[in-house]
Structure formats: C-alpha cells, structure tokens
C-alpha cells in the first residue's frame, strides 16, 4: 500500500495542517535537533495547506507569539 505523506519541521505549519484534517503519523526529533512531523496526506494537499498557512491569520498569530517569547526570554 502506497501512503502519501506530507512532512514539515515547522510546528506552526504542522498545527495548521492538522486543523485542515491531515492526520499525524509520526512526530520525532531528528539528528540535528529539529522536529519532524509526518502526516498522512492521501490527497496530496499538504503543500497547498503550507502555502495557505503562510498567507493566513494563523501565521501572523504564530509570529507574534514568537516575538513575545523572545521579549520575555531576553528581559
């Protein structure tokens, strides 16, 4: 059985594609310390969801969260 998958190391994209209905198949930390999220993507929509995320309010929210964390950790 051939299973189409979508993979990302960006947690924001991972959360967004989950919201779009892709099922998480595997989550791990790679040898470089980066996270790896692998989703079952039967209709090959993962890449489009990733582009949708970049253009969404969710991406703006995520960027603001990261900025606030940086402010807190540097003060």
MDTraj code that builds the backbone (N, CA, C; nanometers):
import mdtraj as md
import numpy as np

residues = "UNK UNK UNK UNK UNK UNK UNK UNK UNK UNK UNK UNK UNK UNK UNK UNK UNK UNK UNK UNK UNK UNK UNK UNK UNK UNK UNK UNK UNK UNK UNK UNK UNK UNK UNK UNK UNK UNK UNK UNK UNK UNK UNK UNK UNK UNK UNK UNK UNK UNK UNK UNK UNK UNK UNK UNK UNK UNK UNK UNK UNK UNK UNK UNK UNK UNK UNK UNK UNK UNK UNK UNK UNK UNK UNK".split()
xyz = np.array([
    [0.0845, -0.1184, 0.0000],
    [0.0000, 0.0000, 0.0000],
    [0.0885, 0.1240, 0.0000],
    [0.0688, 0.2111, -0.0955],
    [0.1449, 0.3348, -0.1053],
    [0.0714, 0.4443, -0.0288],
    [0.1390, 0.5011, 0.0718],
    [0.0765, 0.6032, 0.1530],
    [0.1439, 0.7369, 0.1239],
    [0.0672, 0.8343, 0.0738],
    [0.1193, 0.9680, 0.0518],
    [0.1362, 1.0371, 0.1865],
    [0.2466, 1.1090, 0.2008],
    [0.2710, 1.1807, 0.3253],
    [0.3135, 1.3237, 0.2970],
    [0.2994, 1.4067, 0.3982],
    [0.3477, 1.5436, 0.3980],
    [0.4352, 1.5582, 0.5210],
    [0.5524, 1.6201, 0.5059],
    [0.6479, 1.6323, 0.6160],
    [0.6883, 1.7783, 0.6334],
    [0.6983, 1.8212, 0.7581],
    [0.7456, 1.9551, 0.7894],
    [0.8177, 1.9537, 0.9232],
    [0.9065, 2.0513, 0.9416],
    [0.9708, 2.0681, 1.0712],
    [0.9203, 2.1956, 1.1398],
    [0.8277, 2.2653, 1.0767],
    [0.7710, 2.3880, 1.1316],
    [0.6463, 2.3547, 1.2126],
    [0.6500, 2.3854, 1.3427],
    [0.5382, 2.3482, 1.4293],
    [0.4109, 2.4248, 1.3945],
    [0.4248, 2.5488, 1.3470],
    [0.3076, 2.6258, 1.3063],
    [0.2373, 2.5618, 1.1876],
    [0.3145, 2.5232, 1.0880],
    [0.2569, 2.4547, 0.9714],
    [0.1970, 2.3220, 1.0141],
    [0.2658, 2.2511, 1.1015],
    [0.2150, 2.1215, 1.1482],
    [0.0783, 2.1382, 1.2144],
    [0.0655, 2.2374, 1.3006],
    [-0.0626, 2.2607, 1.3668],
    [-0.1704, 2.2983, 1.2657],
    [-0.1344, 2.3796, 1.1679],
    [-0.2308, 2.4240, 1.0680],
    [-0.2800, 2.3075, 0.9818],
    [-0.1904, 2.2227, 0.9357],
    [-0.2352, 2.1113, 0.8511],
    [-0.3191, 2.0133, 0.9319],
    [-0.2919, 2.0041, 1.0619],
    [-0.3787, 1.9213, 1.1469],
    [-0.5193, 1.9813, 1.1518],
    [-0.5267, 2.1152, 1.1623],
    [-0.6568, 2.1821, 1.1636],
    [-0.7314, 2.1600, 1.0321],
    [-0.6579, 2.1388, 0.9237],
    [-0.7189, 2.1156, 0.7934],
    [-0.7594, 1.9696, 0.7736],
    [-0.7260, 1.8842, 0.8694],
    [-0.7731, 1.7458, 0.8647],
    [-0.6690, 1.6395, 0.8364],
    [-0.5422, 1.6790, 0.8125],
    [-0.4412, 1.5750, 0.7926],
    [-0.4120, 1.5079, 0.9261],
    [-0.3906, 1.3791, 0.9226],
    [-0.3661, 1.3003, 1.0437],
    [-0.2165, 1.2849, 1.0666],
    [-0.1735, 1.3144, 1.1885],
    [-0.0330, 1.2995, 1.2254],
    [0.0016, 1.1515, 1.2290],
    [0.1063, 1.1157, 1.1576],
    [0.1513, 0.9774, 1.1519],
    [0.2737, 0.9556, 1.2393],
    [0.3588, 1.0585, 1.2471],
    [0.4829, 1.0443, 1.3238],
    [0.5321, 1.1821, 1.3648],
    [0.5840, 1.1916, 1.4857],
    [0.6490, 1.3137, 1.5340],
    [0.7765, 1.2706, 1.6047],
    [0.8867, 1.3331, 1.5674],
    [1.0141, 1.2951, 1.6273],
    [1.1098, 1.4126, 1.6220],
    [1.2233, 1.3947, 1.6834],
    [1.3302, 1.4933, 1.6771],
    [1.4431, 1.4312, 1.5960],
    [1.4817, 1.5002, 1.4900],
    [1.5867, 1.4497, 1.4028],
    [1.7244, 1.4605, 1.4665],
    [1.8243, 1.4107, 1.3973],
    [1.9613, 1.4108, 1.4464],
    [2.0174, 1.5500, 1.4698],
    [1.9630, 1.6500, 1.4002],
    [2.0102, 1.7873, 1.4176],
    [1.9367, 1.8594, 1.5302],
    [1.8416, 1.7907, 1.5927],
    [1.7631, 1.8516, 1.6993],
    [1.6332, 1.9129, 1.6510],
    [1.6156, 1.9205, 1.5202],
    [1.4914, 1.9756, 1.4644],
    [1.3792, 1.8732, 1.4761],
    [1.2594, 1.9232, 1.4959],
    [1.1432, 1.8361, 1.4990],
    [1.1069, 1.7950, 1.3569],
    [1.0469, 1.6785, 1.3444],
    [0.9972, 1.6291, 1.2163],
    [0.8556, 1.5782, 1.2396],
    [0.7611, 1.6349, 1.1657],
    [0.6217, 1.5929, 1.1719],
    [0.5852, 1.5325, 1.0374],
    [0.5315, 1.4112, 1.0393],
    [0.4920, 1.3421, 0.9166],
    [0.3418, 1.3152, 0.9248],
    [0.2690, 1.3595, 0.8222],
    [0.1246, 1.3461, 0.8169],
    [0.0834, 1.2539, 0.7039],
    [-0.0256, 1.1823, 0.7243],
    [-0.0875, 1.1058, 0.6174],
    [-0.1599, 1.2071, 0.5294],
    [-0.1276, 1.2073, 0.4016],
    [-0.1785, 1.3077, 0.3083],
    [-0.2331, 1.2394, 0.1828],
    [-0.3485, 1.1730, 0.1949],
    [-0.3983, 1.0912, 0.0844],
    [-0.4287, 1.1689, -0.0438],
    [-0.4601, 1.2976, -0.0309],
    [-0.4966, 1.3772, -0.1490],
    [-0.3888, 1.4770, -0.1888],
    [-0.2680, 1.4608, -0.1338],
    [-0.1547, 1.5487, -0.1662],
    [-0.1883, 1.6972, -0.1501],
    [-0.2499, 1.7312, -0.0388],
    [-0.2866, 1.8708, -0.0138],
    [-0.1927, 1.9397, 0.0850],
    [-0.0982, 1.8685, 0.1420],
    [-0.0095, 1.9242, 0.2436],
    [0.0653, 2.0476, 0.1980],
    [0.1229, 2.0434, 0.0781],
    [0.1969, 2.1600, 0.0289],
    [0.1065, 2.2807, 0.0121],
    [-0.0148, 2.2594, -0.0379],
    [-0.1081, 2.3716, -0.0532],
    [-0.1489, 2.4263, 0.0831],
    [-0.1707, 2.3380, 0.1805],
    [-0.2035, 2.3835, 0.3153],
    [-0.0890, 2.4667, 0.3736],
    [0.0345, 2.4269, 0.3458],
    [0.1501, 2.5023, 0.3949],
    [0.1513, 2.6439, 0.3366],
    [0.1194, 2.6554, 0.2079],
    [0.1110, 2.7874, 0.1444],
    [-0.0057, 2.8667, 0.2033],
    [-0.1178, 2.8009, 0.2235],
    [-0.2337, 2.8674, 0.2842],
    [-0.1985, 2.9211, 0.4224],
    [-0.1212, 2.8423, 0.4984],
    [-0.0805, 2.8838, 0.6323],
    [0.0011, 3.0132, 0.6268],
    [0.0960, 3.0213, 0.5366],
    [0.1827, 3.1391, 0.5262],
    [0.0994, 3.2650, 0.5020],
    [-0.0108, 3.2515, 0.4312],
    [-0.0964, 3.3647, 0.3986],
    [-0.2118, 3.3838, 0.4971],
    [-0.2109, 3.3128, 0.6082],
    [-0.3247, 3.3136, 0.6998],
    [-0.3008, 3.3990, 0.8231],
    [-0.4087, 3.4251, 0.8932],
    [-0.4009, 3.4925, 1.0229],
    [-0.3271, 3.4044, 1.1233],
    [-0.3325, 3.2742, 1.1065],
    [-0.2623, 3.1825, 1.1964],
    [-0.1120, 3.2077, 1.1941],
    [-0.0575, 3.2348, 1.0762],
    [0.0862, 3.2621, 1.0647],
    [0.1218, 3.3922, 1.1354],
    [0.0356, 3.4924, 1.1231],
    [0.0591, 3.6196, 1.1928],
    [0.0557, 3.5984, 1.3440],
    [-0.0402, 3.5211, 1.3901],
    [-0.0506, 3.4892, 1.5326],
    [0.0760, 3.4189, 1.5810],
    [0.1200, 3.3195, 1.5061],
    [0.2391, 3.2433, 1.5422],
    [0.3620, 3.3342, 1.5496],
    [0.3766, 3.4246, 1.4537],
    [0.4907, 3.5168, 1.4534],
    [0.4867, 3.6085, 1.5749],
    [0.3689, 3.6557, 1.6094],
    [0.3572, 3.7413, 1.7277],
    [0.3871, 3.6652, 1.8560],
    [0.3460, 3.5405, 1.8635],
    [0.3781, 3.4573, 1.9805],
    [0.5296, 3.4415, 1.9940],
    [0.5984, 3.4159, 1.8843],
    [0.7439, 3.4003, 1.8879],
    [0.8107, 3.5296, 1.9315],
    [0.7624, 3.6428, 1.8814],
    [0.8196, 3.7723, 1.9200],
    [0.8010, 3.7981, 2.0686],
    [0.6835, 3.7676, 2.1210],
    [0.6585, 3.7881, 2.2641],
    [0.7487, 3.6975, 2.3493],
    [0.7674, 3.5740, 2.3066],
    [0.8565, 3.4844, 2.3798],
    [0.9993, 3.5386, 2.3790],
    [1.0428, 3.5892, 2.2636],
    [1.1776, 3.6466, 2.2563],
    [1.1936, 3.7634, 2.3525],
    [1.0928, 3.8475, 2.3614],
    [1.0981, 3.9610, 2.4536],
    [1.1107, 3.9113, 2.5981],
    [1.0329, 3.8114, 2.6318],
    [1.0352, 3.7589, 2.7693],
    [1.1685, 3.6943, 2.8028],
    [1.2235, 3.6178, 2.7101],
    [1.3492, 3.5473, 2.7372],
    [1.4691, 3.6408, 2.7388],
    [1.4583, 3.7553, 2.6734],
    [1.5708, 3.8496, 2.6697],
    [1.5636, 3.9560, 2.7777],
    [1.4539, 3.9579, 2.8548],
    [1.4440, 4.0603, 2.9590],
    [1.4831, 4.0080, 3.0952],
])
top = md.Topology()
chain = top.add_chain()
for i, resn in enumerate(residues, 1):
    res = top.add_residue(resn, chain, resSeq=i)
    for name in ("N", "CA", "C"):
        top.add_atom(name, md.element.get_by_symbol(name[0]), res)
traj = md.Trajectory(xyz[None], top)
